[in-house]
């Protein structure tokens, strides 16, 4: 049984994205592959069974037949940590993972295990990624984000905790790398990680569409009242603009794919945006109308994504309702509109911090993920390492090298002090 544990160096670094692409690649190669998220923090109910959202996604997307109880055995709801620390949680959660793992390995060729965050996440309840990987006997691939020093530093830090639990690292993946800007970066990263005994198995290029939230994610993660559904709740948000100043100036800052944040009492901006969106619809249908529509309200921003055809939507802030007539106009125009109680700038910050999750409906995004992983990750090298996983060498690695150095220093100090040392190191 080939199994691999996927851990990231931080939040939103692409662990689920990579897991999806790797799962697709193994299935395409004919391996009977299972997926597990042993400890989940974001979960939903499916037929009254709680399961992590990532497990639900993989099961539905790939038609996996394993029980959700096995794919997602432990869930950490809000308030759980405090209860655990107070001693109010008496159930042996680790045993759930043991049972689920035993079921999955019995009937599959391969198992992809997705962790939760970095190596130490979950330690507060005794289920850190290092603990769980050790319990399942699964070697680890660490996923980090682009850069040079930061990803290497973070991977080495995570490597040390896994090593302290006897868990081998079979490789690393650097995600969201702008290879076009620096073609030499993959080789620099490869050499940098090799200095710490870590193989670089993949450098995944940055694809903007994979980092864009959708309108569905927006309403799932923000507290607000939906005023207009719009025409497409799976529309991507590639740009966020703040609607301050005169309406004509606001129009210069927005375009297809933009989400506009504005107070609900700015009737002038609302009607200008509706008019510009209607102009854009006509231009999408007949680009040759540009000269005839030049005097009409038009968006000023050109989208980065050529697939963005219309405004993503509007978020109204400060709890200020648009007039009933304006709400009706937005609904008739098919423009998404959400009312939230907070002020403009906190709302903008919250939107920028949205947790990007892939949904089954995101077909174009899923195809890009599959292609990126198949093209830029060395699956053959991973499989070869999983056949012969090397356990951590207790005499190598940064921590152990440092420890040996300290022992040599201590030995030298003892000799300078003139005291003999016996073979056991005692004076």
C-alpha positions, 0 to 999 in steps of 0.5 A, spaced: 500 500 500 502 506 497 500 512 502 502 519 503 501 524 508 500 532 505 502 537 510 502 545 508 507 550 511 501 555 512 494 556 511 491 557 504 498 554 501 494 549 496 494 543 500 487 541 497 489 543 490 495 539 490 491 533 493 486 534 488 491 534 482 495 528 485 488 524 486 486 525 479 493 523 476 493 516 480 486 514 478 488 516 471 494 511 472 489 506 474 491 506 481 485 504 486 486 510 490 482 513 497 482 519 500 482 521 507 482 527 511 483 525 518 482 531 522 478 536 519 476 543 522 471 545 516 465 540 516 458 539 513 453 534 514 451 529 509 445 524 510 446 526 518 454 524 517 459 530 519 464 530 514 470 535 512 469 539 506 475 536 502 473 529 503 466 531 501 469 534 495 473 528 493 468 523 494 463 527 490 468 529 484 471 522 483 465 518 485 469 515 491 465 509 494 468 509 501 464 511 507 465 518 509 466 516 516 472 513 514 474 519 509 473 524 515 473 520 522 475 526 526 472 533 526 474 539 531 468 544 531 468 551 534 469 551 542 472 544 542 479 546 544 477 549 550 473 543 552 479 538 551 483 542 555 478 542 561 478 535 560 471 535 558 473 530 552 473 523 554 473 519 547 479 516 544 479 520 538 485 517 535 482 510 535 477 513 530 483 515 526 486 508 527 479 504 525 478 509 519 485 508 516 485 500 517 478 500 513 481 504 507 488 500 506 484 494 506 481 495 499 486 500 495 492 500 492 494 508 494 491 512 499 492 520 499 492 523 506 490 530 507 493 534 513 490 540 516 495 546 516 503 545 518 506 540 522 504 542 529 496 544 527 492 539 532 497 539 537 493 542 542 488 536 542 494 531 541 492 530 534 498 534 530 499 532 523 506 529 526 502 525 531 497 523 526 502 521 520 506 517 525 500 513 527 498 512 520 505 510 518 505 515 512 511 519 509 510 526 508 510 531 502 510 538 504 507 544 500 509 551 501 508 557 497 513 561 492 519 565 494 526 562 496 528 563 503 521 563 506 519 556 503 525 553 505 525 556 512 518 553 513 519 546 510 525 545 514 522 547 520 516 542 519 521 537 517 524 537 524 517 536 527 516 530 523 523 527 524 522 528 532 516 523 531 519 518 526 516 521 520 520 521 513 519 527 508 519 524 501 519 531 498 516 538 497 512 542 493 513 549 492 506 552 489 504 559 486 511 560 483 512 565 478 516 561 473 516 566 468 519 572 472 524 568 474 526 561 470 532 559 474 527 559 481 526 552 480 533 550 480 535 555 486 529 552 490 532 544 488 539 546 491 537 550 497 532 544 499 537 539 497 542 542 503 537 540 508 536 533 505 529 534 502 527 533 495 523 538 491 518 534 487 514 539 484 514 547 482 507 549 481 506 555 477 502 561 479 495 561 476 491 567 478 484 563 477 486 558 482 486 564 487 480 567 486 474 566 490 467 566 487 461 569 489 458 563 493 464 563 497 463 570 499 456 569 502 458 562 505 464 566 509 461 573 510 455 575 515 450 579 510 443 579 507 443 577 500 439 582 496 440 580 489 442 573 487 445 575 480 446 571 474 452 566 476 453 565 483 460 561 481 462 567 478 470 569 480 472 575 483 478 577 480 479 584 483 476 588 489 474 596 488 472 601 493 466 605 491 468 612 494 468 619 490 464 621 484 461 615 480 465 617 474 471 616 478 469 609 481 467 607 474 474 608 472 476 603 477 472 597 476 470 592 470 469 585 468 470 580 474 470 586 479 467 586 486 465 593 488 464 595 495 460 601 497 455 604 501 448 602 500 445 610 499 450 611 493 444 611 488 449 615 483 454 609 483 449 604 483 445 606 477 452 608 473 454 601 475 448 598 472 448 602 466 456 600 465 454 593 466 449 593 460 453 596 456 458 591 457 453 586 455 452 589 449 459 589 447 460 582 449 455 580 444 457 585 438 464 588 439 463 592 433 459 596 437 464 600 441 464 606 437 456 607 437 457 606 445 462 610 446 458 615 450 455 610 454 457 609 461 463 604 460 467 600 465 474 603 465 478 597 468 480 591 463 480 584 466 486 580 467 482 574 466 479 573 459 473 569 461 471 575 466 465 578 462 461 582 467 461 585 473 462 580 479 457 584 484 456 589 489 457 589 497 453 594 500 456 596 507 455 599 514 448 596 514 445 601 509 440 599 505 439 601 498 432 603 496 427 598 494 427 601 487 435 600 487 434 593 489 429 591 484 434 595 478 439 590 481 435 584 480 432 586 474 440 587 471 442 580 474 447 583 478 449 580 485 448 584 491 450 583 498 448 587 504 453 587 510 453 591 517 461 592 517 464 599 514 468 599 508 475 598 509 474 592 514 469 589 509 475 589 504 480 586 508 475 580 510 474 579 502 481 579 501 482 574 506 477 569 504 479 562 504 479 559 497 476 553 496 474 548 490 467 546 489 465 541 484 461 546 480 468 549 479 469 545 472 474 550 469 478 551 475 479 543 476 481 542 469 487 547 470 489 544 477 489 537 474 493 539 468 498 543 473 499 537 477 500 532 472 505 537 468 509 540 474 509 534 479 514 528 478 509 523 480 514 517 478 519 520 483 514 520 488 511 513 487 518 510 487 520 514 494 513 511 497 516 504 495 522 505 499 521 510 504 527 512 507 526 513 515 529 519 518 537 518 519 538 520 527 545 522 525 543 527 520 538 533 519 539 540 522 537 538 529 541 532 530 547 536 526 546 541 531 546 536 537 552 533 535 556 539 534 554 541 542 556 534 544 563 536 541 563 542 544 561 539 551 567 534 550 572 539 548 570 543 554 571 537 559 578 535 556 580 542 557 578 542 564 582 536 565 577 531 567 577 524 563 571 521 560 569 514 560 565 511 554 558 513 557 560 520 557 561 521 564 566 525 568 
